[in-house]
Amino acid sequence: MKETKGILRVWKELDLKDVEQHLIVAGELSAECFSCHQVDLDKKAVQCPHCAAQFKYMGFRRRVDIGYMRKIKEELPHMVFIDFDDFKKNIGKSEARKLLDI
């Protein structure tokens, strides 16, 4: 039987601190290191030139199509794509809990 592959969104529980420390956020023209907030990075960077964070996760500022994601996945097969909006919501909840616990 012929193997067929596709890109599907999967919900998986991840360590938010790990994602925070290894996330590159891609925009229209360039990307940002979420760890140190260095901007104007190449979207295909595997490491931040400023803080040396190794990028394992990639989020997108805007909705991207499957063709673009396939292209990025071919160039960076190790990269795990995350929904950046989900990540921001979870980080916000985490920060709110810290404030309320004080």
WONOR-V269557 format. One record per pair of residues at least 24 apart in sequence whose ideal C-beta (glycine too) atoms are under 8 Angstrom apart, sorted by the first residue. I is the first residue (numbers start at 1). J is the second residue. If there is no record, write none. Layout:
I J
I J
This chain:
7 66
7 69
7 70
7 73
9 83
14 82
16 87
16 90
16 91
16 94
18 56
19 57
19 82
19 87
20 91
21 53
22 53
22 54
22 55
22 56
22 57
23 55
23 56
23 57
23 58
23 59
23 82
23 87
24 48
24 55
24 57
24 58
24 59
25 58
25 59
25 60
25 61
25 84
26 58
26 59
26 60
26 61
26 64
26 72
27 60
27 61
27 62
28 61
28 62
34 59
43 72
44 72
44 75
44 76
46 76
46 78
55 79
56 80
57 81
57 82
58 82
59 83
59 84
59 87
60 84
